[in-house]
Amino acid sequence: MFDKDSTASARPPVVQRRGVERRRAILGAAEALLAEQGYEAATLKAVGERAGIPTASMYHYFPDRHQVDAELLRHHVQQLDAILNGVLENPELCTVDGIADALIDAVLDYFRGHRSCTELWFAGRNETLDTLVRGFDEAQAERLWLRLVERNLIAADTPRHVPQIAFEVANRFFDIAFRRSPNGGDVTIDEGRRMLTAYLRTYAPA
């Protein structure tokens, strides 16, 4: 018998290429449905119909819709990670307010430009997606703590859970903002800014 890897490597290139193309078609269809009609509409059956792939064949590429959702969200997380890393590396941001505003603006711009991301981030949460979002928040919070300490914007003994709480709060007000408006309500976002910057300022060096 052939093991899994041997079988995969023995497939003709045209078969492998067709598989890659179909996975891309499925992910593209899922992203479009999420953006146009929301999370509830993007069922595996609806995605298959949009992609022109029979439902029975869909299970060959993804065992359930949660796997489709997870792959899409991983892509968004990677994009956001690169964007926020760029913000935190910007040497021109030298105040708590400036860094907080830049981070909030970067996430807001991305969410507004990628409704599929907000649908997965907030409406479609399950254990797998929760793990992805939580891992993203923890990594960004650690980076934020390091940058604020390095630039002497918060005290060196500030607990590491402080930026983690900040990211949890940010998730909450983004959730509220995008439930109130498909484009993210500015009033809610502005109130969130005030809350986060006031909180972080309490840890400024004496």
Protein Blocks (a to p, Z undefined) as FASTA:
>chain_A
ZZfklmmmmpcfklmmmmmmmmmmmmmmmmmmmmmnojklmcfklmmmmnopafklmmmm
ombfklmmmmmmmmmmmmmmmmmmmmmmmmklccfklmmmmmmmmmmmmmmmmmmlmmmm
mmmgcfklmmmmmmmmmmmmmmmmmmmmmnopacfklcfklmmmmmmmmmmmmmmmmmmp
mnopaklmmmmmmmmmmmmmmmgcZZ
